[in-house]
Amino acid sequence: MENMSDRIKIASRVKEARILAGLSQAQAAQKMDLQRPAISEIEAGNRKVSAEELLLFSELYQVNTSWLLCQDDDNEDQMNEEFKFAARELSKLSQEDVKKLYDILKILPNK
């Protein structure tokens, strides 16, 4: 049985992933075919997330489901700092530079 603190941890990860993906709640809801209040309720920990929704969040936000489920706590602090650093640096770039960086990232090999 899922306890409330687990739900809050998952909710926090879902919200963090959305923010790092650069999406608003409305944009995420539209892409997932949900209403915006559903995203808000999930991120607040007031609504459980189905397995299917976890998979959709994972794909949309380009994060591992294990990360969303807080199953990778060993590397969590380092990853959080790296994501925060990347987000800060990206926020400083112009739209044109972000597009250039995105184009470069698309050609890098996947692991």
DRENDOGU-171847 format. One record per atom (N, C-alpha, C): atom name; x, y, z. Coordinates in Angstrom, 2 decimals. Example, Ala and Ser with C-alpha at 12.3 -4.5 7.8 and 13.67 -1.06 7.14 Angstrom:
2
<'N'; <13.19; -5.69; 7.80>>
<'CA'; <12.30; -4.50; 7.80>>
<'C'; <13.20; -3.30; 7.80>>
<'N'; <12.85; -2.25; 7.08>>
<'CA'; <13.67; -1.06; 7.14>>
<'C'; <12.90; 0.03; 7.87>>
***
This chain:
111
<'N'; <0.84; -1.19; 0.00>>
<'CA'; <0.00; 0.00; 0.00>>
<'C'; <0.88; 1.26; 0.00>>
<'N'; <0.54; 2.17; -0.83>>
<'CA'; <1.29; 3.42; -0.95>>
<'C'; <0.97; 4.32; 0.23>>
<'N'; <2.01; 4.85; 0.91>>
<'CA'; <1.71; 5.80; 1.97>>
<'C'; <1.79; 7.21; 1.43>>
<'N'; <1.28; 8.15; 2.22>>
<'CA'; <1.16; 9.53; 1.76>>
<'C'; <2.53; 10.14; 1.45>>
<'N'; <3.55; 9.82; 2.24>>
<'CA'; <4.86; 10.43; 1.99>>
<'C'; <5.43; 9.95; 0.64>>
<'N'; <5.15; 8.69; 0.26>>
<'CA'; <5.59; 8.22; -1.05>>
<'C'; <4.88; 9.00; -2.16>>
<'N'; <3.60; 9.23; -1.97>>
<'CA'; <2.84; 9.97; -2.98>>
<'C'; <3.38; 11.40; -3.11>>
<'N'; <3.73; 12.01; -2.00>>
<'CA'; <4.27; 13.38; -2.02>>
<'C'; <5.63; 13.40; -2.72>>
<'N'; <6.46; 12.39; -2.46>>
<'CA'; <7.77; 12.30; -3.12>>
<'C'; <7.61; 12.15; -4.63>>
<'N'; <6.70; 11.28; -5.04>>
<'CA'; <6.45; 11.08; -6.47>>
<'C'; <5.90; 12.36; -7.08>>
<'N'; <4.97; 13.00; -6.38>>
<'CA'; <4.38; 14.24; -6.86>>
<'C'; <5.46; 15.30; -7.07>>
<'N'; <6.39; 15.37; -6.14>>
<'CA'; <7.48; 16.34; -6.24>>
<'C'; <8.36; 16.05; -7.46>>
<'N'; <8.63; 14.78; -7.71>>
<'CA'; <9.44; 14.41; -8.87>>
<'C'; <8.72; 14.74; -10.17>>
<'N'; <7.42; 14.48; -10.22>>
<'CA'; <6.64; 14.76; -11.43>>
<'C'; <6.68; 16.27; -11.72>>
<'N'; <6.51; 17.06; -10.68>>
<'CA'; <6.54; 18.52; -10.85>>
<'C'; <7.92; 18.99; -11.28>>
<'N'; <8.97; 18.48; -10.63>>
<'CA'; <10.33; 18.87; -10.97>>
<'C'; <10.65; 18.51; -12.41>>
<'N'; <10.24; 17.32; -12.84>>
<'CA'; <10.50; 16.89; -14.21>>
<'C'; <9.78; 17.79; -15.21>>
<'N'; <8.53; 18.18; -14.88>>
<'CA'; <7.78; 19.06; -15.78>>
<'C'; <8.49; 20.40; -15.92>>
<'N'; <8.92; 20.95; -14.80>>
<'CA'; <9.59; 22.25; -14.82>>
<'C'; <10.89; 22.16; -15.61>>
<'N'; <11.66; 21.10; -15.37>>
<'CA'; <12.92; 20.92; -16.10>>
<'C'; <12.68; 20.71; -17.59>>
<'N'; <11.52; 20.14; -17.94>>
<'CA'; <11.17; 19.95; -19.35>>
<'C'; <10.70; 21.26; -19.98>>
<'N'; <10.49; 22.27; -19.15>>
<'CA'; <10.08; 23.58; -19.67>>
<'C'; <8.63; 23.66; -20.07>>
<'N'; <7.79; 22.84; -19.44>>
<'CA'; <6.36; 22.81; -19.78>>
<'C'; <5.53; 23.39; -18.64>>
<'N'; <4.45; 24.04; -19.01>>
<'CA'; <3.48; 24.48; -18.01>>
<'C'; <2.56; 23.29; -17.70>>
<'N'; <1.79; 23.41; -16.65>>
<'CA'; <0.81; 22.36; -16.35>>
<'C'; <-0.18; 22.21; -17.50>>
<'N'; <-0.58; 23.32; -18.07>>
<'CA'; <-1.54; 23.27; -19.19>>
<'C'; <-0.96; 22.55; -20.39>>
<'N'; <0.31; 22.83; -20.70>>
<'CA'; <0.95; 22.18; -21.84>>
<'C'; <1.09; 20.67; -21.60>>
<'N'; <1.50; 20.31; -20.39>>
<'CA'; <1.64; 18.88; -20.06>>
<'C'; <0.29; 18.19; -20.14>>
<'N'; <-0.74; 18.83; -19.61>>
<'CA'; <-2.08; 18.24; -19.63>>
<'C'; <-2.55; 18.02; -21.07>>
<'N'; <-2.32; 19.00; -21.91>>
<'CA'; <-2.74; 18.89; -23.32>>
<'C'; <-2.02; 17.72; -24.00>>
<'N'; <-0.72; 17.61; -23.78>>
<'CA'; <0.05; 16.55; -24.43>>
<'C'; <-0.33; 15.17; -23.90>>
<'N'; <-0.83; 15.11; -22.66>>
<'CA'; <-1.21; 13.83; -22.06>>
<'C'; <-2.70; 13.55; -22.17>>
<'N'; <-3.43; 14.47; -22.79>>
<'CA'; <-4.88; 14.35; -22.95>>
<'C'; <-5.57; 14.29; -21.58>>
<'N'; <-5.13; 15.17; -20.69>>
<'CA'; <-5.72; 15.31; -19.36>>
<'C'; <-6.18; 16.75; -19.19>>
<'N'; <-6.97; 16.99; -18.17>>
<'CA'; <-7.34; 18.36; -17.81>>
<'C'; <-6.22; 18.94; -16.94>>
<'N'; <-5.97; 20.25; -17.03>>
<'CA'; <-4.91; 20.87; -16.24>>
<'C'; <-5.06; 20.62; -14.75>>
<'N'; <-6.30; 20.66; -14.19>>
<'CA'; <-6.42; 20.38; -12.75>>
<'C'; <-5.94; 18.98; -12.35>>
<'N'; <-5.96; 18.04; -13.28>>
<'CA'; <-5.46; 16.69; -12.97>>
<'C'; <-3.96; 16.76; -12.72>>
<'N'; <-3.24; 17.51; -13.55>>
<'CA'; <-1.79; 17.68; -13.36>>
<'C'; <-1.53; 18.36; -12.02>>
<'N'; <-2.30; 19.38; -11.73>>
<'CA'; <-2.14; 20.11; -10.47>>
<'C'; <-2.37; 19.19; -9.27>>
<'N'; <-3.39; 18.37; -9.34>>
<'CA'; <-3.70; 17.45; -8.24>>
<'C'; <-2.61; 16.39; -8.08>>
<'N'; <-2.08; 15.90; -9.19>>
<'CA'; <-0.99; 14.93; -9.14>>
<'C'; <0.24; 15.56; -8.50>>
<'N'; <0.59; 16.76; -8.96>>
<'CA'; <1.79; 17.43; -8.45>>
<'C'; <1.65; 17.85; -6.99>>
<'N'; <0.44; 18.02; -6.52>>
<'CA'; <0.21; 18.36; -5.12>>
<'C'; <0.16; 17.12; -4.23>>
<'N'; <0.14; 15.95; -4.86>>
<'CA'; <0.06; 14.71; -4.10>>
<'C'; <-1.34; 14.35; -3.68>>
<'N'; <-2.33; 15.03; -4.25>>
<'CA'; <-3.73; 14.78; -3.89>>
<'C'; <-4.37; 13.69; -4.74>>
<'N'; <-3.72; 13.32; -5.81>>
<'CA'; <-4.26; 12.33; -6.73>>
<'C'; <-3.20; 11.29; -7.04>>
<'N'; <-3.57; 10.03; -6.96>>
<'CA'; <-2.65; 8.96; -7.31>>
<'C'; <-2.36; 8.99; -8.81>>
<'N'; <-1.18; 8.51; -9.15>>
<'CA'; <-0.77; 8.44; -10.55>>
<'C'; <-0.85; 6.98; -10.99>>
<'N'; <-1.53; 6.75; -12.10>>
<'CA'; <-1.63; 5.38; -12.61>>
<'C'; <-0.31; 4.98; -13.27>>
<'N'; <-0.15; 3.69; -13.47>>
<'CA'; <1.05; 3.19; -14.14>>
<'C'; <1.15; 3.77; -15.55>>
<'N'; <0.02; 3.85; -16.23>>
<'CA'; <0.01; 4.40; -17.59>>
<'C'; <0.43; 5.87; -17.59>>
<'N'; <-0.06; 6.61; -16.60>>
<'CA'; <0.31; 8.03; -16.50>>
<'C'; <1.80; 8.18; -16.20>>
<'N'; <2.34; 7.32; -15.35>>
<'CA'; <3.77; 7.37; -15.05>>
<'C'; <4.59; 7.18; -16.33>>
<'N'; <4.17; 6.23; -17.15>>
<'CA'; <4.87; 6.00; -18.41>>
<'C'; <4.77; 7.22; -19.32>>
<'N'; <3.60; 7.84; -19.37>>
<'CA'; <3.43; 9.05; -20.19>>
<'C'; <4.28; 10.20; -19.68>>
<'N'; <4.30; 10.39; -18.34>>
<'CA'; <5.15; 11.43; -17.76>>
<'C'; <6.61; 11.16; -18.12>>
<'N'; <7.02; 9.92; -17.99>>
<'CA'; <8.40; 9.53; -18.28>>
<'C'; <8.77; 9.88; -19.72>>
<'N'; <7.91; 9.55; -20.65>>
<'CA'; <8.16; 9.85; -22.07>>
<'C'; <8.14; 11.35; -22.33>>
<'N'; <7.12; 12.02; -21.82>>
<'CA'; <6.96; 13.45; -22.08>>
<'C'; <8.10; 14.26; -21.50>>
<'N'; <8.49; 13.94; -20.26>>
<'CA'; <9.53; 14.70; -19.58>>
<'C'; <10.93; 14.13; -19.80>>
<'N'; <11.01; 13.01; -20.51>>
<'CA'; <12.28; 12.36; -20.83>>
<'C'; <13.10; 12.06; -19.57>>
<'N'; <12.44; 11.40; -18.62>>
<'CA'; <13.09; 10.92; -17.39>>
<'C'; <12.73; 9.46; -17.21>>
<'N'; <13.53; 8.76; -16.43>>
<'CA'; <13.25; 7.35; -16.15>>
<'C'; <12.09; 7.22; -15.17>>
<'N'; <11.29; 6.19; -15.37>>
<'CA'; <10.20; 5.95; -14.43>>
<'C'; <10.76; 5.65; -13.04>>
<'N'; <11.91; 5.01; -12.97>>
<'CA'; <12.51; 4.73; -11.66>>
<'C'; <12.84; 6.02; -10.92>>
<'N'; <13.23; 7.05; -11.66>>
<'CA'; <13.50; 8.35; -11.03>>
<'C'; <12.19; 8.96; -10.53>>
<'N'; <11.14; 8.89; -11.35>>
<'CA'; <9.85; 9.42; -10.91>>
<'C'; <9.34; 8.71; -9.65>>
<'N'; <9.65; 7.42; -9.55>>
<'CA'; <9.20; 6.62; -8.41>>
<'C'; <10.18; 6.67; -7.24>>
<'N'; <11.19; 7.53; -7.34>>
<'CA'; <12.18; 7.72; -6.26>>
<'C'; <12.94; 6.44; -5.96>>
<'N'; <13.22; 5.65; -6.99>>
<'CA'; <13.93; 4.39; -6.79>>
<'C'; <15.42; 4.50; -7.09>>
<'N'; <15.90; 5.69; -7.30>>
<'CA'; <17.32; 5.87; -7.61>>
<'C'; <17.99; 6.83; -6.64>>
<'N'; <17.65; 6.72; -5.38>>
<'CA'; <18.13; 7.67; -4.39>>
<'C'; <19.64; 7.75; -4.26>>
<'N'; <20.39; 6.72; -4.74>>
<'CA'; <21.84; 6.74; -4.63>>
<'C'; <22.45; 7.93; -5.36>>
<'N'; <21.95; 8.21; -6.54>>
<'CA'; <22.52; 9.30; -7.35>>
<'C'; <21.64; 10.55; -7.35>>
<'N'; <20.62; 10.58; -6.52>>
<'CA'; <19.63; 11.65; -6.55>>
<'C'; <20.25; 13.03; -6.35>>
<'N'; <21.07; 13.22; -5.34>>
<'CA'; <21.61; 14.54; -5.07>>
<'C'; <22.46; 15.05; -6.21>>
<'N'; <23.33; 14.20; -6.74>>
<'CA'; <24.18; 14.60; -7.85>>
<'C'; <23.36; 14.93; -9.08>>
<'N'; <22.37; 14.09; -9.39>>
<'CA'; <21.52; 14.33; -10.56>>
<'C'; <20.73; 15.62; -10.40>>
<'N'; <20.18; 15.85; -9.21>>
<'CA'; <19.41; 17.07; -8.98>>
<'C'; <20.27; 18.31; -9.22>>
<'N'; <21.48; 18.28; -8.71>>
<'CA'; <22.37; 19.41; -8.90>>
<'C'; <22.73; 19.60; -10.37>>
<'N'; <22.94; 18.51; -11.08>>
<'CA'; <23.26; 18.62; -12.50>>
<'C'; <22.07; 19.16; -13.29>>
<'N'; <20.86; 18.71; -12.97>>
<'CA'; <19.67; 19.21; -13.65>>
<'C'; <19.46; 20.69; -13.34>>
<'N'; <19.64; 21.06; -12.09>>
<'CA'; <19.44; 22.46; -11.71>>
<'C'; <20.47; 23.35; -12.41>>
<'N'; <21.71; 22.89; -12.47>>
<'CA'; <22.75; 23.65; -13.16>>
<'C'; <22.39; 23.81; -14.64>>
<'N'; <22.00; 22.71; -15.27>>
<'CA'; <21.63; 22.76; -16.69>>
<'C'; <20.45; 23.70; -16.92>>
<'N'; <19.45; 23.63; -16.05>>
<'CA'; <18.28; 24.49; -16.19>>
<'C'; <18.67; 25.96; -16.03>>
<'N'; <19.52; 26.25; -15.06>>
<'CA'; <19.97; 27.65; -14.87>>
<'C'; <20.71; 28.15; -16.10>>
<'N'; <21.60; 27.32; -16.62>>
<'CA'; <22.38; 27.74; -17.78>>
<'C'; <21.50; 27.91; -19.02>>
<'N'; <20.55; 27.00; -19.20>>
<'CA'; <19.64; 27.11; -20.35>>
<'C'; <18.79; 28.37; -20.26>>
<'N'; <18.39; 28.74; -19.05>>
<'CA'; <17.54; 29.92; -18.90>>
<'C'; <18.28; 31.21; -19.30>>
<'N'; <19.59; 31.16; -19.34>>
<'CA'; <20.39; 32.33; -19.71>>
<'C'; <20.55; 32.49; -21.22>>
<'N'; <20.23; 31.43; -21.97>>
<'CA'; <20.45; 31.45; -23.41>>
<'C'; <19.31; 32.13; -24.15>>
<'N'; <19.63; 32.68; -25.30>>
<'CA'; <18.60; 33.24; -26.17>>
<'C'; <17.83; 32.09; -26.82>>
<'N'; <16.67; 32.38; -27.37>>
<'CA'; <15.87; 31.35; -28.05>>
<'C'; <16.66; 30.73; -29.21>>
<'N'; <17.39; 31.58; -29.92>>
<'CA'; <18.19; 31.10; -31.04>>
<'C'; <19.28; 30.13; -30.57>>
<'N'; <19.93; 30.46; -29.46>>
<'CA'; <20.97; 29.58; -28.92>>
<'C'; <20.38; 28.28; -28.38>>
<'N'; <19.21; 28.35; -27.79>>
<'CA'; <18.55; 27.13; -27.31>>
<'C'; <18.25; 26.21; -28.48>>
<'N'; <17.79; 26.78; -29.58>>
<'CA'; <17.51; 25.96; -30.77>>
<'C'; <18.78; 25.31; -31.30>>
<'N'; <19.87; 26.07; -31.34>>
<'CA'; <21.15; 25.52; -31.79>>
<'C'; <21.59; 24.36; -30.88>>
<'N'; <21.47; 24.57; -29.58>>
<'CA'; <21.85; 23.53; -28.63>>
<'C'; <20.97; 22.30; -28.80>>
<'N'; <19.69; 22.52; -29.00>>
<'CA'; <18.76; 21.40; -29.22>>
<'C'; <19.16; 20.62; -30.47>>
<'N'; <19.50; 21.32; -31.53>>
<'CA'; <19.93; 20.66; -32.77>>
<'C'; <21.20; 19.83; -32.54>>
<'N'; <22.11; 20.35; -31.74>>
<'CA'; <23.34; 19.60; -31.42>>
<'C'; <22.99; 18.35; -30.61>>
<'N'; <22.12; 18.50; -29.64>>
<'CA'; <21.75; 17.35; -28.79>>
<'C'; <21.07; 16.24; -29.60>>
<'N'; <20.32; 16.63; -30.62>>
<'CA'; <19.64; 15.63; -31.44>>
<'C'; <20.60; 14.74; -32.20>>
<'N'; <21.78; 15.25; -32.52>>
<'CA'; <22.72; 14.43; -33.30>>
<'C'; <23.64; 13.58; -32.43>>
<'N'; <23.64; 13.82; -31.12>>
<'CA'; <24.48; 13.01; -30.23>>
<'C'; <23.94; 11.58; -30.16>>
<'N'; <24.82; 10.60; -30.06>>
<'CA'; <24.34; 9.21; -29.98>>
<'C'; <23.64; 8.94; -28.66>>
<'N'; <22.60; 8.12; -28.70>>
<'CA'; <21.91; 7.70; -27.48>>
<'C'; <22.69; 6.59; -26.82>>
<'N'; <22.67; 6.56; -25.51>>
<'CA'; <23.38; 5.49; -24.80>>
<'C'; <22.51; 4.27; -24.69>>
***
